[in-house]
Amino acid sequence: MIADGILPVYPFQARPSTWNGPCQESRLLAKITVDRILMPMAILKIARMGHPVLTLPARAVPDPKAPEIRRLINDMVETMMDANGAGLAAPQVHVPLRVVVFQAPDNRADSDLSEDERFDHTAPLTVLINPEVEILGLEREGGWEGCLSVPGLRGWVERPAHIRYRGVGIEGEKIERVARGFHARVVQHECDHLEGRLYPSRMDDLTKLIFESEMRHFQVAS
């Protein structure tokens, strides 16, 4: 049964496996390209701040290799690309499961953004199922964040600067990486969605929650 656009969680058993190395992004892109040919892709509706699905903890995915999870992931990647986003979590498309996709290619850098906001090339296109985040140090780093579920706004958020994250990929392979800078920020931002949190709840100073259109005026005044 699907209620209010939310996929049910099926009682499958998770399958452990190992990560096969640094060519994961190329393999992932190849698999998604093949899937584009073999199955229709969908641009999913993105939930906005205020929808209950964004406030609830997401449920673990019992079988990361299930066909419906692969279909969801492909649609999430398509939706993220269409929205020109850096990342997307399943609750943002009304599916309360622990799945995130993200990327931080160097060529996504915007000349109008601060150094803290620039995309880090060390974060390739990644699918992460049932992710876990471990904080590796006390150092915190501030940066401007935006969100597809909070359109038109940006906020200054301080987060741990050094993390380790782990999870499962689209083929059930184990993924584990250490991240700093924007790479660490985007992972934490997307994983917050799985706990029912949006970035404004991480802000210490709500006077730094501003419209994107006012960014230049804010920076000049600061």
ABEGO torsion letter per residue (X at the ends): XBBGGBBBBBBBBBBBBBBAEAAAAAAAAAAAAAAAAABBBBBBBBBBBGBAAAABBBBBBABAABAAAAAAAAAAAAAAAAAGBABBBAAAAGBBBBBBBBBBBAAABBAABBAAABBBAABBBBBBBGBBBBBABABBBBBBBBBAABBGBBBBBBBBABBBBBEBBAAGBBBBBBBBEAAAAAAAAAAAAAAGBBAAAABABAAABBBAAAAAAAAAAX
